């Protein structure tokens, strides 16, 4: 007759895990701060643009300069994002 297969002696569930900690990546707070500053600058630029649209042509040179700076800043952030995505994709290829 065939005997039943019993459990492994001495094996028990995992113990000792009580709390998970959430780690933030290095640089994540700095990048978030940069995005916040970019958003504030965008709001300032929009405010100046509204003044120009309302007829305050004295602000026109400021509006043009701010719009150019905002465009450049957004392009730089997009390039940083693209580089991060490329790095992540490369990491995923290596991990497999």
C-alpha positions as CSV (number, residue, x, y, z in Angstrom):
1,X,0.0,0.0,0.0
2,X,1.2,3.6,-0.7
3,X,1.6,5.9,2.2
4,X,0.5,9.5,2.1
5,X,3.1,12.2,1.6
6,X,3.3,14.3,4.7
7,X,4.5,17.9,5.2
8,X,8.1,18.8,5.5
9,X,9.2,18.7,9.1
10,X,10.3,21.9,10.6
11,X,9.0,24.1,7.8
12,X,6.7,26.9,8.9
13,X,5.3,30.1,7.5
14,X,7.4,33.2,7.0
15,X,7.6,35.2,10.2
16,X,9.3,38.4,11.2
17,X,7.9,40.6,8.5
18,X,6.0,43.3,10.3
19,X,6.3,46.5,8.3
20,X,7.1,47.5,4.8
21,X,9.0,50.7,4.3
22,X,8.5,53.0,1.4
23,X,11.8,54.2,0.0
24,X,12.1,57.2,-2.3
25,X,14.6,57.1,-5.0
26,X,17.6,59.5,-4.8
27,X,16.8,62.6,-6.7
28,X,13.1,62.0,-6.8
29,X,12.4,64.9,-4.5
30,X,14.8,67.2,-6.4
31,X,13.0,66.3,-9.7
32,X,9.6,66.9,-8.1
33,X,10.9,70.3,-6.9
34,X,12.0,71.2,-10.5
35,X,8.6,70.2,-11.9
36,X,6.9,72.4,-9.2
37,X,9.2,75.3,-10.1
38,X,8.4,74.8,-13.8
39,X,4.7,74.8,-13.1
40,X,5.0,78.1,-11.1
41,X,7.0,79.6,-14.0
42,X,4.3,78.5,-16.4
43,X,1.6,80.2,-14.3
44,X,3.7,83.4,-14.2
45,X,4.1,83.3,-18.0
46,X,0.4,82.8,-18.5
47,X,-0.3,85.7,-16.2
48,X,2.0,88.0,-18.3
49,X,0.5,86.7,-21.5
50,X,-3.0,87.6,-20.3
51,X,-1.8,91.1,-19.5
52,X,-0.5,91.4,-23.0
53,X,-3.7,90.1,-24.4
54,X,-5.6,92.6,-22.3
55,X,-3.7,95.4,-24.0
56,X,-0.7,96.0,-21.7
57,X,1.9,96.1,-24.5
58,X,4.6,97.2,-22.0
59,X,4.8,93.6,-20.9
60,X,5.2,92.3,-24.5
61,X,9.1,91.9,-24.3
62,X,8.7,90.1,-21.0
63,X,6.0,87.9,-22.4
64,X,8.2,86.9,-25.4
65,X,11.2,86.2,-23.2
66,X,9.3,84.2,-20.7
67,X,7.6,82.2,-23.4
68,X,11.0,81.3,-24.9
69,X,12.4,80.4,-21.5
70,X,9.3,78.2,-20.8
71,X,9.6,76.5,-24.1
72,X,13.3,75.7,-23.5
73,X,12.6,74.4,-20.0
74,X,9.8,72.2,-21.2
75,X,12.0,70.8,-23.9
76,X,14.8,70.1,-21.4
77,X,12.3,68.3,-19.0
78,X,11.1,66.2,-21.9
79,X,14.7,65.2,-22.8
80,X,15.3,64.2,-19.2
81,X,12.2,62.1,-19.2
82,X,13.2,60.5,-22.5
83,X,16.6,59.6,-21.1
84,X,15.1,58.2,-17.9
85,X,12.8,56.0,-20.0
86,X,15.6,54.8,-22.2
87,X,17.6,53.9,-19.1
88,X,14.6,52.0,-17.6
89,X,14.1,50.1,-20.9
90,X,17.7,49.2,-21.1
91,X,17.6,48.0,-17.5
92,X,14.6,45.9,-18.3
93,X,16.4,44.3,-21.2
94,X,19.4,43.5,-19.1
95,X,17.3,42.1,-16.2
96,X,15.8,39.4,-18.5
